[in-house]
Amino acid sequence: MRKLLAVVVLWIFAISCLAQGAPQAHAPAKSTVTGRVYCADTGLPARFATVQLHPDKLPEEIMPESRDIAAGIEKAMQGGALTALTRIDGSFRMENVPPGIYYVIPQLAGYVSPLVGQLSMDEVLTLNEEKRKQIVSDLQRVVVESGHPVNLELKLERGGALSGQILYDDGTPAENVLTKLFLKQKNGTWKQVLVNKYRIGIVAGATDDRGHYRYAGLPAGEYGVMAELPTTQVSVIPGMSAASVQIHLNDELHLFSGNVFRLREMKGYTLALGEEQDGADLVFPLNGLFKVSGYVVAGKDQHLVPTGNVDLLDPVDRAELRSGFVAIDGSFSFDYVPAGDYLMHVTQAADLDPSTKREIRDSAWDTYLANAQRKHAHDYGDADLPLTVHEDTMEITLPVPEVPKKK
């Protein structure tokens, strides 16, 4: 669920950036903005780059206060087209640009963009005027006056690149593994940052058939990579009108740079502008991974609780290591769990309304969809249970407390 939400929100964010500055009815006479974009490292034209004009004032937050995804998409689709694609000589042209003050955002794969490698998911969801000004502070600013054409000359700086190969420890390549990029903050913590390279049929960071991945166009900084087992797959048979989706959310083992399983232990790679670093490899172990399973029960009378969430947290910083769902029979299960100490965290546990259809689901994704549609008859409080894993650990009982009644 978190992964799918990330894709949707990233798409909303990309469209919304284009949408800002939509022409208003009865606006003053518009202007034409033209120019050329060059690559600073070669002096040659930036061919088929995008150029966007972002208004100096953001009318309102990109995402509505309700954080309604559907409303965000609808809002994003109401924008204008203050964007252009450069031609083979690096030139571009925008017609019908309303008067105003704009920031100019040129983008080309491999070159630094203010929209790549800086924003986290939370920052995308809460992007406001203050944060927007911080992002655009280093951008070229242009004033468009009514009826007066504007000509621009723009240069793109080659960014850093981080690449490597992901393998299983028997030497086979880990194909179609989704990787995520992290940037080290001034306080020493790691922040996952988004890349705006989600295109039709291509997901940024996914490994190829030899297990290779590459991130480019990065600002200077220290970066790390997380890889997760490819437990989510979409299969399409060309010409047969057949497709299948396999989603096993509970089994997404996360591996971080340095071949560690905790974000706080991740090894970083320091990049300068234009610097290429290859060899940021990760290796998934095939041994030393265990199964963890059990049941969620009511603390008062030990009856099985048929819906809720069970997460595995790092007991040191409570970082989420694995997320899962409770099935209708009260069970939960995780595969591919490395040895170590964990904190099992139960949330949203509940008994069901008698009208709810009771059926056993085959996968974690099916369980999530079923949980979302179930009516609750009685809700329980959150619960934590310390756990040490050094072998398959089955039949765990997770009791959840009664919620005190409000006076």
N, C-alpha and C positions, 0 to 999 in steps of 0.2 A: 504494500500500500504506500509506504513512504517513497519508494522508488517511482511509482506511477505518478504520485503527487508532484515529485520533483520535475518530471518531464512536462506535466501539464503547466505548472507554474512558470517554468523556464520559457515555455512557448508563449504564455501570456505576457511575460516580461519583455520578450523580444518584440512581440507585436505592439505592445504598449509604447515602447520607445518610438516606434514609427508613428504611433497614433497621436502623440502629443502635438499640439499646434495645429489641430484641424481647423480649416477655414470656417469662419463664422458668417452667418447671413449678413448682407449689407456691409461687408468689410470694405475698407479703403482699397484703392487701386493696388493691384499686386505687381510683383517684380520678378525678374529672372535672375537666378544665381548660376553662374558658370565657373569653370576652373579646371585645374589639372592636379593630379595626385602623383607624387614621385616617391620612390623608395630611397631613403636616405643612405642605405648601405651600398647601393649600386648606381644611384643617380638616374635610373631608368624609370619609365612609366610604371605606375601601379595599375596593372591591367585587370579589369573586371573586379575592381574593388567597389564596396558600397560607401556612399557618402550620405550622412543623415544630418538634418538640422534639428537640434533639440532646443525648444523654447527656453528663454532665460527664466521664466516663471512657470512653475508647475501648477496647473489649476487645482489639483487635488491629488491625494495619494493614488499611486497606480492601482493598488488593490483597494476595493471598498472596505469600509470599516467592518462589515460583517464577515470579511474574508470568504465571501461566497464565490467559489470558483466559476460557476456559470455566469454570475453577474460580471466577474472580471473579464471573461472572454467576450461577453456582449459589449462591454465598455471598450475593450481593446479594438473591436472590429468597427468602431464608429469613427476612426481617425482619418486623417488626410494622407497625403503621400509625399511628405517632405523628405524624400530619399531618391537617390539616383545610383546608377551603375556606370562605372567608368568604361570608356571604350578602349580599344586596343592601344591608343596613344595616351591613355591616362586621363583623357578629358571627360567632363561630365556637364550636364545641363539640367536645371530644375526650372520649370515654368510655374507661374501662378503662386509665387511665394508671398504670403501675407506680410505686411510690414511688421517689424518687431526685432527684438534682440535674440540671437540664436547662438548656441554652441555648435561647432562643426565636429562631427564624429566620422572620420574615415576609418574603414576597416578592411583588412585583407589578411587571409590566413598566413600565420607566421609572423605577423607584425603586431606591435603592442596596441591594444584597444582598451579604453576605460571600462568596457563591458566584459572583459575576459580576465579571469584570475584574481579578482578582487572582492567580489560580492559572495556572501554566503546565502543559503536558502532563506534563513531568517531575515536577512537584510533585504532580499528581494520582496518578501512578503510584507515588510514594514517600511519600504522605501518612502521617505518623506522629503520635504523641502531641504532640511538641513543635510541629510545624507546625500541628496542629489547634488547639492552645491559642492560637497566634498569631492564627489566623483568627477565633476566637470571643471574643477578649479584650474587644472593644467591645460584645458582645451582652448583652441582658438575661438575667439568671440567675434561675431560679425553683426553689424547693424544693417537691417534691410529697410530702406525707406520707400515710401509709396512711389511707384513708377520709375525708380532709379535702379538700373541693373547693377549687379555686384559680380566681381571676378575674383576668384581665390586661387592661391597656390598652396598646396598642402603637401607635407612630407610625412612618411610613415617610418618609424624606427623598428628595425628588426628586433624581435623579442628573443628571449632565451627559449631553449627547448630541452625537454626531459623525456627520455625514451628508454625502453628496456624490453625484456622478454619475461613472460610468465609461464612457468613450467610446473608439472607435477614432479615429485622427487624421484620418479623412475625415468625421467628424461623426456617424457612426452610433452608436447606443447599444450598449454591450457587455452583452448580456442573459445572465442565468444565470451570471454570474461569481462565483466564491466569493471572499469577502474574509476576511481574518484581522486581528485586532486586536492591537496591540503597545503595551506600557506602558514608558515610559522609567524605568530604575532610577536610584538615587542615584549610582551610579558612571558614569552616562552611557551604559550599554549598553541595548539594547532586549530585552524579554522578551515573547514571544507569550503572551497570556492567553486563557483560555477563557470562553465565555459559555454559560449553561445554558438555551439557548432552542431546543434541538433538539426539535421537536415532530413529530407525524405529518404528513408531507407538506411540512414547512417546515424549511429549513436556515438557521440564523442567518447573516447576512452576505451571502447570495446576492442579486444584483441583480435588479430587476424588469425588465419589458419596455422601460422607458426608461433602464435602466442605473443606477437609483438604489439606494443602500444606506443603512442607518441603524443605529447602535449607540446604545442609550440605557441609562439607569440606571447610569452610570459614576461611580465615586468620583473625587474631584478628582485631577488628574494630567496628565501630558503623554502624548498618544496618537498613534499612527501606524497606517496601514492598509496591508496588502499585498493585492494582487489577483493572481489567476493566470488565464491564458487558460483558457476553458471547454473543455478537451480531454477532460473526462470528462462524459458525458451519458447520462441515462436517458430513453428515449422510450416513452410509453404511448399507445396508440390507444384512446380510450374506446369501450366496447361491442364491441370487436373481439377482446378477450382476447389482445392482441398487445403485446409490449414488447421493447425492445432496449436493450442497454448498450454504449456505445462508450467505451473507456478507452485513452488514449494517455499513459501516465505520463511518458515521456521528454520530452514537448513542453510541460510546464507552465511557461511563462515567468512569472516573478514580477516584479511592478511595485510599487514602494513609494511612499508619499506623497512628493510632490515630483517625481514622474515619474523616479525613479532605479531602477537595477537591483540595487543593493547595499544590504543592510540597514543597514550602518554609515553610509550617506549619507542615510538617510531624514529627511524633514522632519517635525517634530512639531507637534501642536496642543494647546495648554494649555487645560484645562477646569476650571472651578470647579463646585461642586455646583449643580445647577439650570441651568447655562449650556448654551445650544444653539449649536453651530457648524455651519453649513451651508457648502457650497462646498469641502469636502475632496475635490476632484475628481482623477481619474487618467485619463491618456490613453495607450492602447496604440499604439505606432508600427506602421505597416504596412510601412515600408521600413527598411533598415538591420538586418534580422534575417537570420541566415545558418544554413546547415546544417553540422553537424559530424558526421563519421562515420569509421569505421575498423574495425580488428580488434585483438583481444587475442591475443597469441602468447606461447609459452613462450620465455623468454630464452635457454635453453640451445640449442635446435635450431630455433626459429622456427615450430614447428607451431601451428596454430590451436587456441586454448583455447575449448571450447564452452559454458562457463557461468561466471557471475560478475556483479559489479556494477561499473558505471562511473559516477562522479559528477563533476560540474563544481564545483570549489570556488573561492572567492575566495582568491587567493594571499596577501592581506594577513592575514586572520584565519581562513582555512580554513572560512568559513561555507559551507554547502551551497547552491549556486545551482540545481543540477539533478541529479536522480538517474535512473539508467537501468540496464538489464539487458543482459547479453551473450546473444545468440541462439545457437542450436545450431551455427551455422556460424562462430562466433567474432566475429560482427559486432556493432557498436553504432551508434546513430544518434540525433542530437538535431536537431530543427528549432527555428526561432525563437530562435536564440542571438544576443544583441546583441554588437556589436563590443567588444573589451576583452581584458584579460589574465585567464587562468584557470589552474587547476591541475587536470589530469585525474587522478583518484584511482581506482585499481582495487583491489577487495577481493573476497574469496571466489572467486577464480578457481580453476578445477579442470578436470582431465580427467575423463571419465565412465567409469563401469563399462561394459564391453561389453554388458551385458544391458539398458542403458538404451535405450528406443525413441528413434530419431533422427528428428526431424521439424522442419521449419521452421515457426515460429509467425508469425502475421500481425500481432500487436500486442505492445506492451511488456507488457501485462497477461497475455496468453497466455504470453509468455516467462517472466514471473515465476512463474506457476503451474507451468509445465513445470520451471523450475529447482528449485522447492521439492520436486519429486517425483523428481528425478534422483539417482542414486547416484554418489558420487565415487570415482574410482579413484586420483587423485593431486591433492593440493592445492598451490597456489602461494602465495607471499608477496604482500603488498600492494606497490603501485608508484605513483609520482607522475611526471607528465610536464607541464612548463610548456607553455602554449599561448597564443598571441596570435591572436585572431580579427579579421579585417578584410574577409573575403570567405568564400564557401563553402570549407570546409576538409575535404577528403575523403581517404580512403586513409591515415588516421593509423594507425601501428603502435604498439601499447602492449605492450612486453615485460614479463612478470612473472617474478620471480626464483624459484629453487628455495628451498624451505624447508629450512634446515639440519636434519639428522637429530639427534634427541636422543641424547645419549651415555648 
